[in-house]
Amino acid sequence: MATVWPEGDEVVQPLTVLALHAWSDACVTALGAAREEIDALNVYPVPDGDTGTNLYLTFEAAAAAARAADGDLQQVAAAFIDGAVRGARGNSGVIMSALLRASIARIASQASPEGVLDSATLAQAMDEAAAAAYVAVGSPVEGTILSVARAAADAAIAAASAPGGPAQVVSAAAHAARSALTRTPYQLEALRRAGVVDAGGRGLCVVLDATVRVLTGRWQGDGRDMAFGTHTIPLPFVADSADAGSSYEVMFLLDAEDDRVPALRERLADVGDSVVVVGGDGLWNVHVHVDDVGAAIEAGLSAGRPHRIAVTDVAAESRRAATARIQSGRGVVVMAAGVGLRKIFGGAGATVVSGGVGIRCSTRSFTDAIAATGGDEVIVLPNSTDSIAVAEAAARLARERGVRVAVIPTRAQVQGLSAMAVHEPGRSFDDDVVAMTTAAGSARDGAVTVASRRAMTMAGPCEPGDVLGVLQGDFAIIGQHLVEVAGQITQRLLDGGGELLTLVTGEGGHDDLAAGVAQLIHDRRPEIDVVVYDGGQQRYPLLVAVE
């Protein structure tokens, strides 16, 4: 099918019913792949661990309704919107339905008969969606999906005025959304204390990333490239009474005239919190957290006819999620090669074995660490080629004592970071091991060090003081300047593709080393996200990973 986007984007097909189905399928696939990760981030407004599941089910309901509909783009889009509103689940799901309702309606109404959609209309749709989400929420809170949606819309508006087509607009929006997501812990105290980004905002980033892939023709439909980790490692979180908020989540569909809704929002705000009301044309999806379930239903009755009423015990769900996070009986043992890395892994809940250049880890050190977790299931990340065999020996000893142990053969610190980022104690042991192994294996690693003596390397002879670039464990570059060699190593890693660049600074790396590499990559590959950690490792001023 010929491309008819007007500004030359690389696109698979025009905006048609088939394109809408392809996009919704991509979003469902992406949210399904990221569901457990998003659930694990969920601490606000209540830590009930279901945001990823709710977003997935909301999108799935919308996609199913669209698939069941007949007619042209307008009619199928209307069915998609109706499915999103009717099928919205949870606080974030209802907000997502507000975003979808506003944006899809605008896009479908403005597309030409040939399926051509201009950048300005797409940006306007995202702007109207963000505004609709703020209106839908009774008391908007920054640091949530609302902030991420607004940042994405602002970036879309700015990109629409520059050369390029719809894919460039959504790419700019997706990049801005990811940046906004990293700021959410600084905007919302509950996120900062838990050490996570906002779960709903993360879900929106997944949707925008999927949209970029559909518009650029890079989505292959298997879901393997659709879910990208935030690389914000969750810290242990235990809800207290302040975090738990109201006792019950009440949701219902409401048949009501549109002019009755403002008064409904006010009444719900008087009896509860987390109020979200989404819909229009006589049908509304209502969400509220309350202590008095009857009061919420009475508010609905005063506005119209509530139906499909669902009540969830928030406190019970919070306890269940906390138990899954903290009391799973599963531990993680990690070898860390620097002070900063020990803090990072330890803060993520791992039991740390100290290692690094010149420090040979013993079987005893791993055996003691496995025992110290207190878990009957333990995952071990050796994070060094030299430590893998030692970790395996310790695992065999632990298994003899009845502990279930899996050693993921990570050979670099950055692979351990990638594995730890997707660790989720709430899922099965086997699934957790598979997810962590996949994440570690997808991280291509490099490093920069300084030669201490004359030697022959895979890259040729080196002299003391030469800067050596390492790729996948082998010396590959010899140079004179840290930033220059680090930039070359990073670019080679990115030549194989990637979305996220992780830089871990160590001893001997001057303050602007990571900043210099990040700037080089930004100039050449502005779409790449960069995360910097202070690792404190010896002998390697910089560790690099690309995923």
SVG drawing of the C-alpha trace seen along z (x, -y; Angstrom):
<svg xmlns="http://www.w3.org/2000/svg" viewBox="-31 -26 87 58">
<polyline fill="none" stroke="black" stroke-width="0.4" points="0.0,0.0 1.5,-3.4 2.5,-5.9 0.3,-9.0 1.6,-10.8 2.3,-14.3 5.7,-15.1 7.8,-12.1 7.8,-10.0 8.8,-6.4 5.4,-4.9 3.8,-1.5 0.3,-2.6 -2.1,-5.5 -4.6,-6.2 -7.3,-3.6 -9.3,-1.2 -6.5,1.3 -4.0,-1.2 -6.1,-1.8 -6.3,1.9 -2.5,2.3 -1.8,-0.6 -4.2,0.7 -2.8,4.2 0.7,2.8 -0.3,0.9 -1.9,4.0 1.2,6.1 3.5,3.5 1.4,3.0 1.2,6.8 4.9,7.1 5.4,4.2 2.5,5.1 4.5,6.7 7.1,3.9 4.4,1.3 2.5,3.1 5.8,3.2 6.1,-0.6 2.6,-1.2 2.7,-3.0 0.4,-6.0 -2.4,-6.8 -2.5,-3.5 0.2,-0.8 -2.1,2.0 0.2,3.2 -2.3,3.2 -1.7,0.2 0.0,2.2 -2.8,4.7 -5.5,2.0 -3.9,0.2 -3.5,3.4 -7.2,4.4 -8.4,0.9 -6.5,1.0 -7.6,4.6 -11.3,3.6 -10.9,0.7 -9.1,2.8 -11.7,5.6 -14.6,3.1 -12.9,1.7 -12.4,5.2 -16.1,6.0 -17.3,2.8 -18.1,2.5 -18.0,-0.7 -15.5,-3.4 -12.7,-5.0 -15.1,-7.3 -17.4,-4.4 -14.5,-2.1 -12.8,-5.0 -16.1,-5.7 -16.3,-2.0 -12.7,-2.1 -13.5,-5.1 -16.6,-3.5 -14.7,-0.4 -12.0,-2.4 -14.6,-4.2 -16.6,-1.1 -13.6,1.1 -11.5,-1.4 -10.0,0.2 -8.5,-1.6 -7.4,-5.2 -4.8,-5.1 -7.1,-3.2 -9.8,-5.8 -7.3,-8.6 -6.0,-6.7 -9.5,-6.4 -9.8,-10.2 -6.6,-10.6 -7.8,-8.1 -11.3,-9.6 -10.0,-13.1 -7.1,-12.2 -8.7,-9.5 -11.9,-11.6 -9.8,-14.5 -7.6,-12.4 -10.4,-10.4 -12.5,-13.5 -9.6,-15.4 -8.1,-12.7 -8.8,-13.1 -10.7,-10.5 -7.3,-9.2 -6.1,-8.8 -3.7,-11.7 -3.1,-13.3 -1.0,-16.4 1.4,-17.0 -0.6,-20.0 -3.7,-17.9 -1.8,-15.1 -0.2,-17.6 -3.5,-19.3 -5.0,-15.9 -2.3,-15.2 -2.8,-18.7 -6.6,-18.2 -6.0,-14.8 -3.7,-16.2 -6.3,-18.9 -9.1,-16.4 -7.2,-14.2 -6.7,-17.1 -10.4,-17.9 -11.3,-14.3 -9.4,-14.2 -11.1,-15.9 -7.9,-17.1 -5.0,-16.9 -1.6,-16.0 1.7,-16.6 4.2,-13.8 1.6,-11.4 0.5,-10.4 -1.0,-13.9 2.5,-15.5 3.8,-13.0 0.9,-13.6 1.3,-17.4 5.0,-17.2 4.4,-15.0 1.7,-17.3 3.9,-20.4 6.7,-18.6 4.3,-17.6 3.1,-21.2 6.7,-22.4 7.6,-19.6 4.6,-20.2 6.0,-23.7 9.3,-22.2 10.0,-20.2 8.9,-16.6 5.8,-14.5 3.6,-12.8 6.2,-10.2 8.6,-13.1 5.8,-14.7 5.2,-11.5 8.9,-10.8 9.4,-14.2 6.4,-13.5 7.7,-10.1 11.1,-11.5 9.6,-14.3 7.3,-11.8 10.3,-9.7 12.1,-12.7 9.0,-13.8 8.7,-10.3 12.2,-10.6 11.1,-13.8 8.1,-12.3 9.9,-11.2 10.9,-14.8 7.3,-16.0 5.5,-13.4 6.7,-12.4 5.3,-8.9 7.3,-8.1 10.5,-9.6 10.2,-7.6 9.6,-4.4 12.4,-5.0 10.2,-4.6 8.7,-6.6 5.0,-7.0 3.4,-3.8 0.7,-5.5 3.2,-7.7 5.3,-4.7 2.3,-3.1 1.8,-6.2 5.4,-6.1 4.9,-2.5 1.9,-3.6 3.8,-6.5 6.9,-4.2 4.6,-1.7 3.0,-4.5 6.4,-5.6 7.1,-2.1 3.9,-1.8 4.3,-5.2 7.8,-4.4 7.1,-0.9 9.5,0.6 6.8,2.7 7.0,6.3 4.1,7.5 5.9,9.9 6.2,7.5 9.9,8.2 10.9,4.6 7.9,3.0 8.6,2.7 11.5,0.7 12.6,0.7 12.7,-2.6 16.0,-1.7 14.6,-3.2 15.2,-0.4 12.3,-0.1 13.3,-0.2 11.4,1.8 8.2,0.1 5.8,0.8 2.5,-1.1 1.5,-2.8 -1.9,-4.3 -1.1,-7.6 -0.3,-5.9 -3.3,-3.6 -5.7,-6.5 -9.4,-5.6 -10.6,-2.1 -12.5,-1.2 -12.2,-1.8 -15.6,-2.3 -16.1,-2.3 -19.3,-2.3 -20.6,-3.3 -23.1,-6.1 -25.9,-7.1 -26.3,-10.8 -26.7,-14.1 -23.4,-15.8 -24.5,-18.9 -24.9,-16.8 -21.3,-15.7 -19.6,-18.9 -21.9,-18.6 -21.1,-14.9 -17.4,-15.5 -17.8,-18.0 -20.0,-15.6 -17.5,-12.8 -14.6,-15.0 -16.5,-15.7 -16.9,-12.0 -13.6,-10.6 -10.4,-11.1 -8.8,-10.0 -11.9,-11.2 -11.8,-10.6 -14.9,-10.9 -14.5,-10.3 -17.0,-10.1 -19.6,-12.2 -22.7,-12.0 -24.6,-10.4 -22.2,-7.7 -19.5,-8.2 -17.0,-6.0 -16.7,-7.0 -13.8,-6.2 -13.4,-7.2 -11.7,-6.1 -13.9,-6.3 -14.5,-5.0 -18.3,-5.0 -19.2,-3.0 -22.9,-3.9 -22.0,-7.6 -20.3,-7.1 -23.2,-5.2 -25.7,-7.8 -23.7,-10.5 -24.0,-8.5 -27.8,-8.1 -28.1,-11.9 -26.6,-12.4 -28.1,-9.5 -28.2,-5.8 -25.2,-3.9 -24.6,-0.4 -21.8,2.2 -20.8,1.2 -17.4,2.6 -16.0,2.2 -12.5,3.2 -11.0,3.3 -8.0,1.0 -6.4,1.9 -6.5,5.6 -5.0,5.1 -2.3,2.9 -1.4,5.6 -1.4,8.2 0.9,6.1 3.2,5.3 3.5,9.0 4.3,9.8 7.1,7.1 8.6,7.6 7.7,11.1 8.1,13.3 10.8,15.4 13.1,14.6 16.5,13.0 19.0,11.6 22.8,11.8 24.9,9.4 28.6,8.8 29.2,5.1 32.6,3.5 32.4,0.1 30.9,-2.0 28.3,-3.5 27.3,-0.2 27.0,1.3 24.6,-1.4 22.6,-1.0 22.2,2.8 21.7,2.7 19.1,0.0 17.2,2.2 17.0,4.9 19.9,7.1 22.5,8.7 25.8,7.4 29.2,9.2 32.1,6.8 34.3,7.4 36.1,5.7 39.5,5.4 42.1,7.0 39.4,8.4 38.8,12.1 35.4,13.2 35.4,16.5 32.9,19.3 32.4,18.5 31.5,14.9 28.7,16.0 27.5,18.8 27.3,16.4 25.4,13.9 22.9,16.5 22.3,17.5 22.0,13.9 19.0,13.3 16.9,15.6 15.0,16.7 14.2,20.1 14.7,18.9 17.8,16.9 19.0,15.4 22.7,14.7 24.3,12.1 28.1,12.6 28.6,9.5 32.1,10.7 33.5,13.5 35.9,14.4 33.0,14.7 30.7,16.9 32.3,20.2 32.6,19.2 28.9,18.2 28.0,21.6 30.0,23.4 28.2,21.5 24.9,22.2 25.6,26.0 26.3,25.8 23.1,23.8 21.0,26.3 22.3,29.1 20.7,27.2 17.4,27.1 17.6,23.5 16.5,23.0 19.3,21.0 19.7,19.8 22.9,18.1 22.5,15.7 25.9,15.6 26.3,11.8 29.8,10.9 29.6,7.1 28.3,4.7 26.0,3.1 24.4,6.4 23.6,6.8 21.9,3.4 19.8,4.4 18.8,7.6 18.0,5.9 15.8,3.4 13.3,6.0 13.4,8.2 9.9,8.7 9.5,11.0 5.8,11.1 6.0,13.4 7.1,17.0 10.7,17.9 11.2,19.3 9.6,16.3 11.7,13.9 14.9,15.7 13.9,15.7 13.1,12.0 16.3,11.1 18.4,13.3 16.8,11.7 17.4,8.2 21.1,9.0 21.6,10.6 20.2,7.7 22.7,5.3 25.8,4.8 28.6,3.6 31.8,1.6 34.2,-0.2 37.1,-2.6 40.4,-2.1 43.9,-3.5 46.9,-1.2 49.2,-0.9 52.1,0.9 53.3,1.7 51.3,4.6 50.0,6.2 46.2,6.1 43.7,7.2 43.7,3.6 47.5,3.5 50.4,2.5 49.8,0.0 52.0,-2.2 51.4,-3.3 48.9,-6.1 47.1,-5.1 43.3,-5.1 41.9,-1.7 38.4,-1.1 36.8,2.3 33.9,3.9 32.2,7.0 35.2,7.8 37.9,7.3 40.2,4.4 39.1,2.7 40.4,-0.9 43.6,-2.6 43.6,-6.4 44.8,-9.3 41.7,-11.0 39.0,-9.5 36.0,-11.3 37.1,-10.6 37.7,-6.8 34.5,-6.6 32.6,-8.2 34.0,-5.8 33.1,-2.8 29.6,-4.1 29.0,-4.8 30.1,-1.2 27.7,0.2 24.9,-2.0 25.7,-0.9 24.0,2.4 20.8,0.5 19.4,-0.5 17.2,-2.8 18.9,-3.4 22.5,-4.3 23.7,-3.6 26.9,-5.3 28.5,-4.2 31.3,-6.5 34.2,-5.2 37.4,-6.3 39.7,-8.3 36.8,-9.6 36.7,-13.4 33.4,-15.1 32.7,-15.9 33.5,-12.5 29.9,-11.2 28.6,-14.6 31.0,-14.7 29.9,-11.3 26.3,-12.1 26.6,-15.3 28.4,-13.5 25.6,-11.0 22.9,-13.6 24.5,-15.5 24.6,-12.3 21.7,-10.3 19.2,-12.7 16.6,-9.9 18.8,-7.9 17.9,-8.1 20.9,-8.4 21.1,-7.3 24.1,-8.0 25.1,-6.3 28.0,-7.0 29.5,-3.5 32.8,-4.2 34.5,-1.2 38.3,-1.1 40.4,-1.0 37.5,-1.8 36.6,-5.5 33.5,-4.6 31.3,-1.5 28.9,-1.7 25.8,0.3 23.4,0.1 19.9,1.7"/>
</svg>
